[in-house]
Amino acid sequence: MSFKPNLSVKEGLDHLARRLDPIIAGRLGGDLGNHSWTVVLEILDEKKGYATGRKYWVHDLQAQLRMLTERLGDFGYPFDDKQRTVSTLGNELRIVRNQLAHMHDFSVAEAFRANDFSVRLLEHFHDEGQDTAKYIRHEALVALALEEGVTEQAAAEEATAIPAVADVSEEESSDALDGQDESKLEVIAPDPAVLVQAPSVIGGQRLGFEPWTVVQVGGIDVLDDLPKKVAKEKVRAAAVEIATYEGPIHLDRLVQMTAQSFGLQRVRSSREKKLAYQIQRAGLLVDADKFVWPGEIDPGAWHEFRPNDSTADRPFVHISAVEIANAARFIQAHQPDLSEDEIAVAVLQTFGRRRRTKQIASHLAHALSRLAAEQ
């Protein structure tokens, strides 16, 4: 019987989903009482301002991978270690799951890599299901070695070694966008008052900004092959997962992080345009300010914001004007006697800023004008 990569990936992910439910439930059971662990995601959705009101199933791999890769309120990252092993493998598997859901035609090498991610994740948890996962991976390895005409060891080494290639940037790096690096000065933290939110099973703090952990899921050859079908499927799958995790996210930031997912640290303007085009065709909303919104959020009805301190990897100009205005509205509602300038200072502090460069001042004014228009 011939090896079918897509069936192999599905078999591996289905097996992983069966094994992850007891792992997640076992880790959180003592904290959730009689609640299923899926209640954590329902609360996260509410805190994030998702418009879906979705209910989750314990064997849904998408839900399981969210549990492994997202900060779970006061629980933090309960499945991870200091090296973020689980988050990294989880992000890789999120992209694989997205590809499979959109009927991507996996190559034999991709099927082996996908199953390798599952094996490594189950090994991390010392789960007895790793033996079955290894068997599924080995079937893919045998097919890969046969296809390449090499030994299984050589095939495995080749499949897991994705070369990273750095493009020369023609633009400023994101670190320079604000014209300053506040993280090298004193740490500026949000006022504790803006972190307060309704109490829940996962705590009573507002969710802060959490950056996506970039994982390399392909080489530069994928970007070189755009706009071929296979290449654009891979690029879109990566972009959608990043946008779902970080959104609203500035298009330029999403382009850079998507490029990094395929081995590039900086992207030339010509390649930026190709990547931006694919992102805009991936079913994501891109607003007039070039911010990309995941499907779970309705920009017109979203009233949340994600505070961060000055060490966060998020330039102020890469924070949506909607999000900044939401923070200003919250501050104004809780401190109605503040002057316009005092509100501006408080908003900057909410996002780890104090000094106002020309870019920051302009972006802040644009955001606050949205709030003024409501009054």
Secondary structure as UniProt FT lines:
FT   HELIX           5..32
FT   TURN            33..34
FT   HELIX           38..48
FT   TURN            58..59
FT   HELIX           61..69
FT   HELIX           73..75
FT   TURN            78..79
FT   TURN            82..83
FT   HELIX           85..101
FT   TURN            102..103
FT   HELIX           108..124
FT   TURN            125..126
FT   TURN            128..129
FT   HELIX           130..148
FT   HELIX           152..160
FT   HELIX           174..176
FT   TURN            177..178
FT   HELIX           182..184
FT   HELIX           192..195
FT   TURN            201..202
FT   HELIX           220..224
FT   TURN            225..227
FT   HELIX           229..246
FT   STRAND          249..250
FT   HELIX           251..260
FT   TURN            261..263
FT   HELIX           269..280
FT   TURN            281..283
FT   STRAND          285..286
FT   TURN            288..289
FT   STRAND          291..293
FT   TURN            295..296
FT   HELIX           299..301
FT   TURN            310..311
FT   HELIX           316..318
FT   HELIX           321..334
FT   TURN            336..337
FT   HELIX           340..350
FT   TURN            351..352
FT   HELIX           358..374
//
